[in-house]
Amino acid sequence: MNVELSAAALWADIEKIRQTSPVVHNITNFVVMNTTANALLALGASPVMAHAVEEVEDMTRLASSLVINIGTLSSEWVKAMKLAMQAAAEMNRPVVLDPVGAGATAYRTRISQDFLKQYRPTVLRGNISEIMALSDMGGETRGVDSSVSDMPVTEVMALAQTKNMVVAVSGETDLVTDGRRCAHIRNGHAMMPKVTGLGCTATAIVGAFVAIQADPFLAAAHAMATMGICGELAADKAAGPGSLQMHLLDSLHSLDEGLISAMLRR
């Protein structure tokens, strides 16, 4: 079933983030820590970047949601991620998993598959090649880049249904599905993939939305739409990828109901 997003519902979620400033605990990669923390702050959430095994459980219990990003893996970080996800399960906290580079190496693929099997994240967010690698659909991953141009909607829906989670896939048109409902997010700009870490930023933004929205499908769809709209706003002002990143933060901070109503593509 295709779902048309409501600008009013999206704006209500953004207002709730700004009013409640949910704590989003990120165990993420070295490349994007600063970018994703600033994006969460600009949106109105409260980011925490803690990965020491000695404190991740306590930090997860204090947070409203948990974001796991495997971009720069190490055995200690894997241990910390497992401890945090177990704590999140005990506290019934939503978990967002970004399987960066799954399919590129056997190690990344195995760790991602283990996480899916053992901890059942609330939302799985990645590009289509990463998602395909975790669903045995085939495809290739080059670093964190996707080699797939067409979105296999039926297969992604099957993965979401089988794993009982929401899957959010980035692409020219983003796809969000819980296995029953589908949202196609058509906002975004061609310059966004030229900035490293914007996919990871989208994952962190999903973490903010699942913290305040009880329906993870809507949370993920609203997050992806927010990123797309802000990417378009940023691109209008940017001279290139460097200034795009700066203007994206400003757009997350200044986004209002009127802009959402005018720009949300249905």
WOSULZI-V221931 format. One record per backbone hydrogen bond with DSSP energy under -1.0 kcal/mol. NH is the residue of the N-H (numbers start at 0). CO is the residue of the C=O. Records with the same first field share a line. If there is no record, write none. Layout:
BEGIN
NH = CO / CO
END
This chain:
BEGIN
2 = 181
9 = 5
10 = 6
11 = 7
12 = 8
13 = 9
14 = 10
15 = 11
16 = 12
17 = 13
18 = 14
19 = 15
20 = 16
23 = 45
24 = 64
25 = 47
26 = 66
35 = 31
36 = 32
37 = 33
38 = 34
39 = 35
40 = 36
41 = 37
42 = 38
43 = 39
44 = 39
45 = 21
47 = 23
54 = 51
55 = 51
58 = 54
59 = 55
60 = 56
61 = 57
62 = 58
63 = 22
64 = 22
65 = 93
66 = 24
67 = 95
68 = 26
69 = 97
77 = 73
78 = 74
79 = 75
80 = 76
81 = 77
82 = 78
83 = 79
84 = 80
85 = 81
86 = 82
87 = 83
88 = 84
89 = 85
90 = 86
92 = 87
95 = 65
96 = 122
97 = 67
99 = 97
101 = 98
103 = 100
108 = 104
109 = 105
110 = 106
111 = 107
112 = 108
113 = 109
114 = 110
115 = 111
116 = 112
117 = 113
118 = 114
121 = 94
122 = 94
123 = 165
124 = 96
125 = 167
130 = 126
131 = 127
132 = 128
133 = 129
136 = 131
141 = 144
144 = 141
146 = 139
152 = 150
155 = 151
156 = 152
157 = 153
158 = 154
159 = 155
160 = 156
161 = 157
162 = 158
164 = 159
165 = 121
166 = 176
167 = 123
168 = 174
169 = 125
173 = 184
174 = 168
175 = 182
176 = 166
177 = 180
181 = 0
182 = 175
184 = 173
191 = 188
193 = 190
194 = 191
197 = 194
200 = 196
201 = 197
202 = 198
203 = 199
204 = 200
205 = 201
206 = 202
207 = 203
208 = 204
209 = 205
211 = 208
212 = 208
218 = 214
219 = 215
220 = 216
221 = 217
222 = 218
223 = 219
224 = 220
225 = 221
226 = 222
227 = 223
228 = 224
229 = 225
230 = 226
231 = 227
232 = 228
233 = 229
234 = 230
235 = 231
236 = 233
237 = 233
243 = 239
244 = 240
245 = 241
246 = 242
247 = 243
248 = 244
249 = 245
250 = 246
251 = 247
252 = 248
253 = 249
254 = 250
259 = 255
260 = 256
261 = 257
262 = 258
263 = 259
END
